[in-house]
C-alpha cells in the first residue's frame, strides 16, 4: 500500500494530492510519433530529434466531448496536442492547474494557483472555462480554497479542499458550497448516476460514503492512488505501481484488470466504461477497451521540478 503525504501543506509546486510514494520531481512532457524531425547525421547514422517538450508535472486529464480532443492540466498551464502531435499550450495561462475535470462540451472546471509573479491570491478556489480552456473566470472561493481533486455528477460538483482536508459540495454550479466530511485523501470519485455515493482513497484503502460525502466508512481493500467512476458499474482505480483495477459494486470489491505502462501514476480519467486515460512516469496512455490494451498518446520523461 503506498505511503501518503498529509494534504495540509500549501507549497505552490505541489502536485495533485501527491502520495509520498510518487517522486516529487517534475516530468518532461513531449509528444511521440509524428512530431519528430531528422537530426544531423552522426557516425551511427541519422537520429530523430524529439518534438518540442514542456517541463511540467501532470495534474489531470480530460477529453472534450465536442471534438474528442485530449486536454492535459499541468503545473504550467493546460496543454493539448497540435496537428503534428506535439504538446501545445491552450490559451496563454501558465497557472498551476491542480484539480481539473471536463464538465461538458468546452466546459472545464479547475483549481490551483496563479503563475509566479502574479498579484492574485495564492489559491484560485474554483475557476471555470466555457471555451475549452482558452480563458478562465473565477466561480467561487477565490483565495479561500485549493481543490486538489474535482468531480461532478447530475449537476452536483464535489471538491477536495487540500488546505483543510475537507470535502465540499456545490449544487448551484459552483457558486456556493457546503462542507462535508474531513478526511485525509489523495483522490475521490462520485457515482455518475447517484451523486450521494462517493469513494475516496485513504491510507487504509478506499473509503465509501452513501450520504453525499457527509460521512465515510473505514478505508478497505487495495490501496489506490487515483479513482475515476465511469458508470455505475465501472469504478476504476490505479495504485502506486500503475496496476489498474475495476470495481463493479461501488468499491466493495476490486478486480485487477491490467497494469498501465510507465510506472507510478499521476492522473486517471475514465471517459466512459471503456475509454480510459492515465498519466504515468513515462507517458500519457489511452485505452479504448477498458484497460485491456493501451496506446501512448504523449511521452513523459523525468526532469527537475521548478
C-alpha positions as CSV (number, residue, x, y, z in Angstrom):
1,X,0.0,0.0,0.0
2,X,1.5,3.4,-0.9
3,X,2.7,5.9,1.7
4,X,0.6,9.0,1.9
5,X,1.6,12.6,2.3
6,X,-0.7,14.6,4.6
7,X,-2.6,17.1,2.4
8,X,-2.4,20.2,4.8
9,X,0.7,21.9,3.3
10,X,0.4,24.5,0.6
11,X,3.6,24.7,-1.4
12,X,3.0,26.2,-4.8
13,X,4.9,23.5,-6.6
14,X,2.9,20.6,-5.0
15,X,1.3,18.1,-7.4
16,X,-2.3,16.8,-7.2
17,X,-2.6,15.4,-3.7
18,X,0.7,13.6,-4.4
19,X,1.4,10.5,-2.4
20,X,4.8,10.1,-0.7
21,X,5.5,7.1,-2.9
22,X,5.4,9.3,-6.0
23,X,8.6,11.1,-7.0
24,X,8.4,14.8,-6.3
25,X,10.5,15.6,-9.4
26,X,8.7,17.2,-12.4
27,X,8.1,15.4,-15.6
28,X,9.0,16.3,-19.1
29,X,6.0,16.2,-21.4
30,X,6.7,15.6,-25.1
31,X,4.8,14.2,-28.0
32,X,5.7,10.9,-29.6
33,X,5.5,9.7,-33.2
34,X,4.8,12.2,-35.9
35,X,6.3,15.2,-34.1
36,X,9.9,14.2,-34.9
37,X,12.2,15.7,-37.5
38,X,15.5,14.4,-38.8
39,X,18.6,15.4,-36.8
40,X,22.1,15.9,-38.0
41,X,23.7,12.7,-39.3
42,X,26.2,11.1,-36.9
43,X,28.7,8.3,-37.3
44,X,26.0,5.9,-36.2
45,X,23.5,7.2,-38.8
46,X,20.6,9.7,-38.8
47,X,19.0,10.4,-35.4
48,X,15.4,11.6,-34.9
49,X,15.0,14.9,-33.0
50,X,12.3,14.7,-30.3
51,X,9.3,17.0,-30.6
52,X,9.3,20.2,-28.6
53,X,9.0,19.4,-24.9
54,X,7.4,21.1,-21.9
55,X,8.8,20.9,-18.4
56,X,5.8,20.4,-16.3
57,X,4.1,18.0,-13.9
58,X,0.7,16.5,-14.9
59,X,-2.2,17.1,-12.6
60,X,-5.3,16.0,-14.6
61,X,-6.6,14.6,-17.9
62,X,-9.8,15.1,-19.9
63,X,-11.5,14.7,-23.2
64,X,-13.7,17.4,-24.6
65,X,-16.9,15.6,-25.7
66,X,-17.5,18.1,-28.5
67,X,-14.4,17.1,-30.6
68,X,-12.7,14.3,-28.7
69,X,-9.6,16.4,-28.1
70,X,-7.2,15.4,-25.2
71,X,-6.5,18.1,-22.6
72,X,-3.7,17.9,-20.0
73,X,-3.7,20.0,-16.9
74,X,-0.2,20.7,-15.7
75,X,1.9,22.8,-13.3
76,X,2.4,25.4,-16.0
77,X,-0.9,25.6,-17.9
78,X,-3.4,23.5,-19.9
79,X,-2.0,21.6,-22.9
80,X,-3.4,19.7,-25.9
81,X,-1.8,18.1,-28.9
82,X,-1.4,20.2,-32.1
83,X,-1.9,18.8,-35.6
84,X,1.6,17.2,-35.6
85,X,1.0,15.5,-32.2
86,X,3.2,17.9,-30.3
87,X,2.0,19.5,-27.0
88,X,0.6,23.0,-27.4
89,X,-0.4,25.5,-24.7
90,X,-4.1,26.3,-24.6
91,X,-4.7,30.0,-24.2
92,X,-1.9,32.0,-22.6
93,X,-2.3,31.0,-18.9
94,X,0.8,29.5,-17.2
95,X,-1.1,29.0,-14.0
96,X,-0.6,25.8,-11.9
97,X,-3.8,23.8,-12.6
98,X,-4.4,21.3,-9.8
99,X,-7.9,19.8,-9.6
100,X,-9.3,19.5,-13.2
101,X,-12.3,18.0,-14.8
102,X,-14.2,18.3,-18.0
103,X,-17.8,19.2,-17.1
104,X,-19.3,19.3,-20.6
105,X,-18.6,20.4,-24.1
106,X,-15.9,23.1,-24.0
107,X,-16.7,23.4,-20.3
108,X,-13.9,22.8,-17.8
109,X,-13.6,23.2,-14.0
110,X,-10.3,23.6,-12.3
111,X,-8.5,24.9,-9.2
112,X,-4.9,25.7,-8.5
113,X,-2.5,28.7,-8.2
114,X,-1.5,31.7,-10.3
115,X,1.8,31.7,-12.1
116,X,4.8,33.1,-10.4
117,X,4.9,36.9,-10.3
118,X,1.1,37.2,-10.2
119,X,-0.6,39.6,-7.8
120,X,-3.6,37.3,-7.5
121,X,-4.3,35.3,-4.2
122,X,-2.3,32.1,-3.8
123,X,-5.4,29.8,-4.3
124,X,-7.8,30.1,-7.2
125,X,-10.7,28.5,-5.5
126,X,-13.0,27.2,-8.3
127,X,-12.4,28.5,-11.8
128,X,-14.4,27.8,-14.9
129,X,-13.8,27.8,-18.6
130,X,-16.5,27.7,-21.3
131,X,-14.2,27.9,-24.3
132,X,-12.2,24.7,-23.8
133,X,-9.5,26.2,-21.6
134,X,-8.6,29.3,-23.6
135,X,-9.8,31.6,-20.9
136,X,-10.9,31.2,-17.2
137,X,-13.1,33.0,-14.8
138,X,-13.4,32.8,-11.0
139,X,-16.5,30.9,-10.0
140,X,-16.2,31.0,-6.2
141,X,-13.9,30.7,-3.2
142,X,-11.1,32.8,-4.7
143,X,-8.2,32.9,-2.2
144,X,-10.1,30.5,0.1
145,X,-9.8,27.0,-1.3
146,X,-7.3,24.8,-3.1
147,X,-9.1,21.9,-4.7
148,X,-6.7,19.1,-5.5
149,X,-9.5,16.9,-6.9
150,X,-12.8,17.8,-8.5
151,X,-15.6,15.7,-9.8
152,X,-19.3,16.2,-10.8
153,X,-22.5,14.2,-11.4
154,X,-26.0,15.3,-12.3
155,X,-25.4,18.9,-11.6
156,X,-23.6,18.4,-8.3
157,X,-19.9,19.4,-8.0
158,X,-17.6,18.0,-5.4
159,X,-14.1,19.3,-4.5
160,X,-11.5,18.1,-2.1
161,X,-10.0,21.2,-0.4
162,X,-6.5,20.2,0.5
163,X,-5.9,23.3,2.6
164,X,-8.3,21.9,5.2
165,X,-8.5,18.2,4.3
166,X,-12.2,18.8,3.6
167,X,-14.7,17.5,1.0
168,X,-17.0,20.3,-0.2
169,X,-20.1,20.1,-2.4
170,X,-21.9,22.6,-4.6
171,X,-25.4,22.2,-6.0
172,X,-25.6,25.5,-7.8
173,X,-22.9,25.3,-10.5
174,X,-20.1,26.1,-8.0
175,X,-21.5,29.3,-6.7
176,X,-21.9,28.3,-3.1
177,X,-20.5,25.3,-1.1
178,X,-21.4,23.1,1.8
179,X,-18.8,21.5,3.9
180,X,-18.9,17.7,4.2
181,X,-16.5,15.2,5.8
182,X,-13.0,16.0,6.8
183,X,-10.6,13.2,5.8
184,X,-7.1,12.6,4.6
185,X,-7.5,11.6,1.0
186,X,-5.5,11.6,-2.2
187,X,-8.4,11.5,-4.6
188,X,-12.1,10.8,-4.7
189,X,-14.8,9.9,-7.3
190,X,-18.6,10.3,-7.5
191,X,-21.1,7.8,-8.9
192,X,-22.2,9.4,-12.2
193,X,-25.8,8.1,-11.7
194,X,-26.1,8.9,-7.9
195,X,-24.1,11.8,-6.6
196,X,-24.8,10.7,-3.0
197,X,-22.3,7.9,-3.5
198,X,-18.7,9.0,-3.1
199,X,-15.5,7.0,-2.7
200,X,-12.1,8.3,-1.6
201,X,-8.6,7.0,-1.5
202,X,-7.1,6.9,2.0
203,X,-4.0,5.3,3.6
204,X,-6.2,2.4,4.8
205,X,-7.8,1.7,1.4
206,X,-10.9,3.0,-0.4
207,X,-13.4,4.7,1.9
208,X,-17.1,4.9,0.9
209,X,-19.9,7.3,1.5
210,X,-23.6,6.9,0.8
211,X,-24.8,10.3,2.2
212,X,-23.1,12.7,-0.2
213,X,-19.8,12.8,1.5
214,X,-21.1,13.7,4.9
215,X,-19.6,10.6,6.5
216,X,-17.3,7.9,5.2
217,X,-16.8,4.3,6.3
218,X,-13.3,3.0,7.1
219,X,-10.9,2.5,4.2
220,X,-10.9,-1.0,2.9
221,X,-9.4,-3.2,0.2
222,X,-6.4,-2.3,-2.0
223,X,-4.6,1.0,-1.6
224,X,-5.3,3.3,-4.6
225,X,-3.7,6.5,-5.8
226,X,-6.4,7.7,-8.1
227,X,-10.1,6.8,-8.8
228,X,-12.5,7.5,-11.7
229,X,-16.1,6.5,-11.8
230,X,-17.2,6.0,-15.5
231,X,-20.6,4.4,-15.0
232,X,-22.5,2.9,-12.0
233,X,-20.9,-0.5,-12.7
234,X,-17.4,0.7,-13.7
235,X,-15.3,2.3,-11.0
236,X,-11.7,2.3,-11.9
237,X,-8.7,2.7,-9.6
238,X,-4.9,2.8,-10.1
239,X,-2.4,2.0,-7.4
240,X,1.2,3.4,-7.0
241,X,2.7,0.7,-9.2
242,X,0.3,1.5,-12.1
243,X,-1.9,-1.5,-11.5
244,X,-5.4,-0.8,-12.8
245,X,-8.4,-2.3,-11.0
246,X,-12.1,-2.3,-11.7
247,X,-15.0,-2.4,-9.2
248,X,-18.5,-3.2,-10.4
249,X,-20.1,-2.7,-6.9
250,X,-19.1,0.8,-6.0
251,X,-15.8,-0.1,-4.4
252,X,-16.8,-3.0,-2.2
253,X,-14.7,-5.5,-4.2
254,X,-12.0,-5.0,-6.8
255,X,-10.5,-7.0,-9.7
256,X,-7.2,-6.2,-11.2
257,X,-7.5,-5.8,-15.0
258,X,-4.1,-4.6,-16.3
259,X,-1.0,-2.6,-15.5
260,X,-0.7,0.7,-17.2
261,X,2.7,1.1,-18.8
262,X,5.2,3.6,-17.4
263,X,5.3,3.2,-13.7
264,X,3.8,5.4,-11.0
265,X,0.7,7.3,-11.9
266,X,0.0,11.0,-12.0
267,X,-3.7,11.0,-13.1
268,X,-6.5,8.7,-14.1
269,X,-9.7,9.6,-16.0
270,X,-12.4,7.2,-17.2
271,X,-14.2,8.9,-20.0
272,X,-16.7,6.1,-20.1
273,X,-16.7,2.4,-19.2
274,X,-14.3,1.5,-21.9
275,X,-12.4,4.7,-22.7
276,X,-9.6,5.4,-20.1
277,X,-6.7,7.9,-19.8
278,X,-3.8,7.5,-17.5
279,X,-0.7,9.6,-16.9
280,X,2.3,7.7,-15.6
281,X,6.0,8.4,-15.2
282,X,6.8,8.0,-18.9
283,X,3.7,8.8,-20.8
284,X,0.0,9.6,-21.2
285,X,-1.7,6.4,-22.2
286,X,-5.2,5.8,-23.6
287,X,-7.3,2.6,-23.7
288,X,-10.5,2.1,-25.7
289,X,-11.2,-1.4,-24.3
290,X,-11.5,-0.8,-20.5
291,X,-7.8,-1.2,-19.9
292,X,-7.0,-4.4,-21.9
293,X,-4.6,-2.5,-24.2
294,X,-3.1,0.9,-24.0
295,X,-1.7,3.3,-26.6
296,X,0.8,6.1,-25.7
297,X,-0.6,9.5,-26.6
298,X,2.2,11.6,-25.3
299,X,5.6,10.9,-23.9
300,X,6.8,11.8,-20.4
301,X,10.3,11.9,-19.1
302,X,11.7,12.7,-15.7
303,X,13.3,16.0,-15.1
304,X,13.9,18.7,-12.5
305,X,10.7,20.3,-11.0
306,X,10.6,24.0,-10.7
